Amino acid sequence: MGSFAAFREGIRRVNGAPLVVIGMFAVTLAVALPLSYILRSEIEAHLGSSLNAESAATGTNYDWWQEFSGQASGLASTFIPSITGFGAVLENLSNLLDNVKETRAIVAVTFFWLLLWSFLSGGVIDRFARARRTRSHGFFGACGMHVWRLLRLGLAALAVYAFLFGYVHFWIFTVGYPGWTQDLTIERSAFAVRLACYLGFGALLVLCSLVFDYARVRIVVEDRRSALGGLVAGARFAWRHRGGALGLYAVNAVAFLGLAAAYAAIAPGAPRSGWSTWPVLALGEAYILLRHYLKLAFYASETAFFQGALAHAAYTAAPPIVWPDSPAAESIGNVDPSRMV
């Protein structure tokens, strides 16, 4: 299965599981709501009964916003003008590449989300691997069966990314970059070196992402008990099929860039009046929903690519299989005997 074929198959599988897309969006919203409530309380306390309260309630008051941002700390320090519209996408990308330290609240919520994803990803990948309805008992059964393996894999991923951002990023941008540019007199040359540093560090992140993604897929599809064994198997698969795996990653990346470009083209800035807030909010939520859709398509296409590369037969409308046979076992059991002649 080629990269484009795997991407199309991933889209087909996600389209066949709309409840998974809606569920992931709902989970993200539920995780974000407590933070929104805390931020709301801090804004309310700062506004009080001042004249700024009325103007802030009817539209965007940039003077008050700058004043609030200047004195804010903790979670409130993330409430800055760049969070509106496409600025939020650029802000997140910039913070990632520049290794900006997040607030404790954001770190805590991110860690909680990673724990939650370790639980849910088993059911998500299992659902896409079977390409059929597994219903709630099958979905959450797969979540529970794979959670500890995927959690151990997540801890390994956390250690690798901590090394990349804690040491490799420091060596490249704090130690290497100043030395490489100290004798340069042309700003374009310094920018080119900086861009090369970003590309090199980004390539390391992509390679690690590929290995851990296919490790998750192999743990779920092949019902592997060992997280370390799954990690080694994922690395081996990514290396042996590096052309197709990188091509599929590129196709998914282009799809995300297309979504980001469309959002940048139509996303307005901060609303000027109270009623204009709702279209801005709805557009932002639609972007998040589509981003979840593409993220799930990423996992579905990687799962389809893995199954196709290892000659796992396409799932057919065979006699019912008693869950929880692994997706690989179900694939073998569903093979049309006439194809084996």
DOSE-939217 format. One line per 3 residues: number of its first residue (from 1); their letters; for each residue y, x, z of C-alpha. Coordinates in nm, 4 decimals, m for minus. Each point is the difference from the previous one (the first is absolute). Layout:
N
NUM	A	Y/X/Z  ...
//
This chain:
341
1	MGS	0.0000/0.0000/0.0000  0.3360/0.1434/m0.1067  0.3217/m0.0050/0.1990
4	FAA	0.1549/m0.2959/m0.1834  m0.3245/m0.1972/0.0112  m0.0288/0.0627/0.3741
7	FRE	0.3614/m0.1093/0.0496  m0.0565/m0.3214/m0.1946  m0.3172/m0.0675/0.1963
10	GIR	0.1875/0.0609/0.3250  0.2678/m0.2503/m0.1016  m0.2712/m0.2524/m0.0866
13	RVN	m0.1659/0.0412/0.3384  0.3275/m0.0365/0.1894  0.0863/m0.3112/m0.2030
16	GAP	m0.3358/m0.1388/0.1070  0.0852/0.0501/0.3678  0.3442/m0.1583/0.0556
19	LVV	m0.0712/m0.0640/0.3682  m0.0374/0.3744/0.0559  0.3459/0.0600/m0.1484
22	IGM	0.1558/m0.2813/0.2042  m0.1826/0.1158/0.3122  0.1252/0.3591/m0.0310
25	FAV	0.3558/m0.1249/m0.0487  m0.0332/m0.2281/0.3040  m0.1340/0.2853/0.2147
28	TLA	0.2903/0.2248/m0.1006  0.2463/m0.2769/0.0801  m0.1625/m0.0583/0.3388
31	VAL	0.0222/0.3713/0.0852  0.3675/0.0133/m0.1022  0.1126/m0.3122/0.1879
34	PLS	0.0062/0.1572/0.3508  0.2212/0.2802/m0.1318  0.2301/m0.2571/m0.1585
37	YIL	0.0304/m0.1840/0.3300  0.0871/0.3216/0.1879  0.2601/0.0935/m0.2606
40	RSE	0.1451/m0.3513/0.0094  0.0428/0.0256/0.3769  0.1837/0.3330/m0.0292
43	IEA	0.2319/m0.1332/m0.2710  0.0695/m0.3130/0.2031  0.0796/0.2085/0.3078
46	HLG	0.2391/0.2207/m0.1972  0.1823/m0.2894/m0.1650  0.0292/m0.2137/0.3095
49	SSL	0.2854/m0.2470/m0.0350  0.2252/0.2310/m0.2015  0.1806/m0.0956/m0.3186
52	NAE	m0.2493/0.2132/m0.1929  m0.2759/m0.2414/0.0992  0.1436/m0.2797/m0.2118
55	SAA	0.0594/0.2201/m0.3051  m0.3481/0.1534/0.0316  m0.1519/m0.3482/0.0142
58	TGT	0.1690/m0.1078/m0.3227  m0.0484/0.3166/m0.2051  m0.0175/0.3785/0.0007
61	NYD	0.2569/0.1755/0.2170  m0.0185/0.3666/m0.1021  0.2548/0.1130/0.2603
64	WWQ	m0.2074/m0.1469/0.2811  m0.3209/0.1301/m0.1599  0.1336/0.3575/m0.0032
67	EFS	0.1119/m0.0364/0.3607  m0.3399/m0.1314/0.1039  m0.1860/0.2772/m0.1876
70	GQA	0.2196/0.2657/0.1597  m0.0956/m0.0943/0.3557  m0.3548/m0.1256/m0.0608
73	SGL	m0.3078/0.1799/0.1272  m0.3733/m0.0535/m0.0197  m0.1099/m0.2859/m0.2221
76	AST	0.3600/m0.1156/m0.0546  0.0812/0.3327/m0.1726  m0.2137/m0.1147/m0.2945
79	FIP	0.2358/m0.2939/m0.0644  0.2163/0.1728/m0.2619  0.1556/m0.1254/m0.3262
82	SIT	m0.2610/0.1797/m0.2119  m0.2732/m0.2374/0.1219  0.1285/m0.2707/m0.2350
85	GFG	m0.1240/m0.0358/m0.3566  m0.1455/0.2974/m0.1835  0.1591/0.2379/0.2493
88	AVL	m0.2892/m0.0666/0.2384  m0.2513/0.1314/m0.2564  0.1990/0.3200/m0.0535
91	ENL	0.0571/0.0392/0.3738  m0.3737/m0.0166/0.0740  m0.0840/0.2476/m0.2783
94	SNL	0.2708/0.2405/0.1124  m0.1129/m0.0160/0.3629  m0.3581/0.0686/m0.1053
97	LDN	0.0737/0.3041/m0.2181  0.2558/0.1434/0.2427  m0.2258/m0.0633/0.3013
100	VKE	0.2684/m0.1891/0.1904  m0.1046/m0.0733/0.3575  m0.0374/m0.3712/0.0645
103	TRA	0.0877/m0.1820/0.3215  m0.2685/m0.0547/0.2618  m0.0115/m0.3705/m0.0759
106	IVA	m0.0640/0.0622/m0.3697  m0.2639/0.2634/0.0809  m0.1739/m0.2383/0.2421
109	VTF	m0.0023/m0.2866/m0.2507  m0.1198/0.2329/m0.2777  m0.2845/0.1213/0.2211
112	FWL	m0.0913/m0.3604/0.0837  0.0046/m0.0891/m0.3712  m0.2334/0.2934/m0.0775
115	LLW	m0.2431/m0.1228/0.2656  0.0199/m0.3485/m0.1451  m0.0536/0.1315/m0.3535
118	SFL	m0.3063/0.1961/0.1195  m0.1443/m0.3352/0.1018  0.1078/m0.2047/m0.3027
121	SGG	m0.0670/0.2565/m0.2736  m0.3761/m0.0294/0.0456  0.0120/m0.3705/m0.0833
124	VID	0.2537/0.0505/m0.2798  m0.2005/0.2684/m0.1816  m0.3255/m0.1894/0.0581
127	RFA	0.1554/m0.3130/m0.1538  0.1207/0.1890/m0.3057  m0.3282/0.1867/m0.0374
130	RAR	m0.2015/m0.3217/m0.0095  0.2582/m0.1708/m0.2257  m0.0984/m0.3384/0.1426
133	RTR	0.0877/m0.2167/0.2951  m0.1354/0.1243/0.3308  0.1747/m0.2664/0.2105
136	SHG	0.1457/0.0699/0.3405  m0.3282/0.0864/0.1735  m0.0902/0.2498/m0.2708
139	FFG	0.3484/0.1508/m0.0149  0.0420/0.0486/0.3739  m0.3634/0.0983/0.0353
142	ACG	0.0644/0.2874/m0.2410  0.3177/0.0845/0.1932  m0.1935/0.0265/0.3244
145	MHV	m0.2923/0.1903/m0.1519  0.2164/0.2746/m0.1534  0.2888/0.0197/0.2459
148	WRL	m0.1247/0.2913/0.2117  m0.0941/0.2090/m0.3020  0.3356/m0.0650/m0.1648
151	LRL	0.1817/0.0627/0.3276  m0.1633/0.3439/0.0276  0.0960/0.0641/m0.3610
154	GLA	0.3549/m0.1104/0.0846  0.0156/0.2522/0.2840  m0.1056/0.2727/m0.2430
157	ALA	0.2701/m0.1161/m0.2429  0.2547/m0.0003/0.2833  m0.0868/0.3618/0.0820
160	VYA	0.0325/0.1070/m0.3641  0.3337/m0.1743/m0.0518  0.1281/0.1339/0.3331
163	FLF	m0.0779/0.3514/m0.1262  0.1690/m0.0687/m0.3354  0.3195/m0.1420/0.1519
166	GYV	0.0023/0.2201/0.3084  m0.0736/0.3381/m0.1591  m0.0192/m0.0074/m0.3800
169	HFW	0.3257/m0.1966/m0.0300  0.1652/0.2460/0.2391  m0.1257/0.3033/m0.1972
172	IFT	0.1183/m0.1434/m0.3320  0.3370/m0.1533/0.0886  0.1132/0.1893/0.3117
175	VGY	m0.1412/0.3462/m0.0595  m0.0600/0.0243/m0.3760  0.2840/m0.1992/m0.1550
178	PGW	0.2904/0.1915/0.1633  m0.1563/0.3304/m0.1018  m0.0642/m0.1106/m0.3565
181	TQD	0.3566/m0.1209/m0.0488  0.2070/0.2475/0.2028  0.0951/0.2086/m0.3061
184	LTI	0.0569/m0.2935/m0.2341  0.3574/m0.0710/m0.1061  m0.0631/m0.3015/m0.2249
187	ERS	m0.0476/m0.3333/0.1715  m0.2305/m0.1262/m0.2761  m0.2410/0.2850/0.0701
190	AFA	m0.0085/m0.0798/0.3710  m0.0615/m0.3661/m0.0829  m0.2870/0.0990/m0.2329
193	VRL	m0.1587/0.2045/0.2805  0.0412/m0.2927/0.2406  m0.1564/m0.2352/m0.2549
196	ACY	m0.2918/0.2396/m0.0476  m0.0509/0.0034/0.3772  m0.0071/m0.3797/0.0062
199	LGF	m0.2481/m0.0098/m0.2897  m0.2261/0.2591/0.1625  m0.0013/m0.1758/0.3356
202	GAL	m0.0462/m0.3372/m0.1699  m0.2997/0.1374/m0.1903  m0.1629/0.0981/0.3304
205	LVL	0.0567/m0.3519/0.1322  m0.1539/m0.1488/m0.3162  m0.3094/0.2217/0.0238
208	CSL	m0.0532/m0.0901/0.3651  0.0533/m0.3672/m0.0778  m0.2640/0.0129/m0.2744
211	VFD	m0.2580/0.1640/0.2240  0.0504/m0.2424/0.2893  0.0152/m0.3041/m0.2303
214	YAR	m0.3338/0.0773/m0.1610  m0.1439/0.0893/0.3401  0.0843/m0.3550/0.1152
217	VRI	m0.1485/m0.1455/m0.3159  m0.3245/0.1950/0.0381  m0.0340/m0.0872/0.3692
220	VVE	0.0298/m0.3725/m0.0757  m0.1774/m0.0288/m0.3357  m0.2923/0.2240/0.0931
223	DRR	m0.0073/m0.1057/0.3669  0.0300/0.3585/0.1198  m0.0304/0.0458/0.3749
226	SAL	0.1750/0.3377/0.0217  0.3749/0.0273/m0.0446  m0.0336/0.3746/m0.0584
229	GGL	m0.2715/m0.0609/m0.2582  0.2219/m0.2575/m0.1686  0.2906/0.2463/m0.0041
232	VAG	m0.2124/0.2706/m0.1607  m0.1404/m0.2513/m0.2490  0.3503/m0.1263/m0.0798
235	ARF	0.1243/0.3540/m0.0629  m0.3029/0.0739/m0.2170  0.0527/m0.3143/m0.2069
238	AWR	0.3744/0.0623/m0.0405  m0.0716/0.3549/m0.1216  m0.2807/m0.0892/m0.2401
241	HRG	0.1999/m0.2872/m0.1488  0.3425/0.1564/0.0445  0.1211/m0.0926/m0.3494
244	GAL	m0.0741/m0.3685/0.0347  0.1033/m0.0130/0.3673  0.3366/0.1633/m0.0689
247	GLY	0.0486/m0.2158/m0.3080  m0.0660/m0.3150/0.2011  0.2375/0.1191/0.2715
250	AVN	0.2652/0.0574/m0.2662  m0.0505/m0.3479/m0.1482  0.0385/m0.1588/0.3426
253	AVA	0.3059/0.2166/0.0699  0.1605/m0.1115/m0.3277  m0.0653/m0.3631/0.0965
256	FLG	0.1757/0.0551/0.3319  0.2903/0.1812/m0.1685  0.0309/m0.2935/m0.2408
259	LAA	0.0215/m0.2408/0.2937  0.2562/0.2230/0.1733  0.2073/0.0257/m0.3188
262	AYA	m0.0014/m0.3774/m0.0441  0.1033/m0.0468/0.3625  0.2789/0.2563/m0.0416
265	AIA	0.1274/m0.1867/m0.3055  0.0196/m0.3434/0.1616  0.0365/0.0699/0.3733
268	PGA	0.3504/m0.0804/0.1254  0.1754/0.1870/0.2773  0.0825/m0.1388/0.3401
271	PRS	0.0881/m0.3724/m0.0163  0.3673/m0.0896/0.0289  m0.0443/m0.3518/0.1387
274	GWS	m0.2499/m0.1842/0.2150  m0.1667/m0.2006/m0.2774  m0.0460/0.3039/m0.2234
277	TWP	m0.2155/0.1557/0.2719  m0.2972/m0.2212/m0.0848  m0.0443/0.1046/m0.3671
280	VLA	0.0312/0.3655/0.1054  m0.2620/m0.0513/0.2714  m0.2322/m0.1900/m0.2349
283	LGE	0.0265/0.2717/m0.2651  m0.0768/0.2697/0.2552  m0.3050/m0.1882/0.1267
286	AYI	m0.1183/m0.0544/m0.3580  0.0238/0.3754/m0.0574  m0.2037/0.0690/0.3131
289	LLR	m0.2624/m0.2537/m0.1110  m0.0281/0.1619/m0.3443  m0.0158/0.3432/0.1594
292	HYL	m0.2957/m0.1187/0.2078  m0.1549/m0.1383/m0.3180  0.0250/0.3402/m0.1696
295	KLA	m0.1290/0.1792/0.3087  m0.3065/m0.2232/0.0025  m0.0353/0.0505/m0.3768
298	FYA	m0.0001/0.3733/0.0739  m0.2998/m0.0340/0.2318  m0.1753/m0.2486/m0.2279
301	SET	0.0399/0.2233/m0.3060  m0.1221/0.3080/0.1912  m0.3011/m0.2015/0.1164
304	AFF	m0.0719/m0.1164/m0.3556  0.0421/0.3551/m0.1325  m0.2418/0.1361/0.2595
307	QGA	m0.2592/m0.2672/m0.0725  0.0308/0.0549/m0.3745  m0.0173/0.3788/0.0306
310	LAH	m0.3211/m0.0149/0.2034  m0.1547/m0.2587/m0.2333  0.0027/m0.2742/0.2593
313	AAY	m0.0746/m0.3081/m0.2074  0.2588/m0.2725/m0.0387  m0.0524/m0.2900/0.2389
316	TAA	m0.1514/m0.3088/m0.1567  m0.0639/m0.3563/0.1065  m0.3378/0.0906/0.1444
319	PPI	m0.1936/m0.1812/0.2733  0.1810/0.0049/0.3338  m0.0195/0.3313/0.1838
322	VWP	m0.0316/m0.0090/0.3767  0.3050/0.1710/0.1449  0.0544/0.2736/0.1242
325	DSP	m0.1840/0.2006/m0.2664  0.2357/0.2718/m0.1164  0.1879/m0.0600/m0.3265
328	AAE	m0.2114/0.2705/m0.1605  m0.3214/m0.1757/0.1048  0.1364/m0.3307/m0.1241
331	SIG	0.0878/0.1651/m0.3301  m0.3548/0.1235/m0.0476  m0.1459/m0.3350/0.1014
334	NVD	0.2186/m0.1837/m0.2465  m0.0896/0.2095/m0.3017  m0.1343/m0.1991/m0.2943
337	PSR	m0.3615/0.1261/m0.0425  0.0337/m0.0234/m0.3790  0.2618/0.2758/0.0120
340	MV	m0.2441/0.2392/0.1636  m0.2429/m0.0074/m0.2917
//
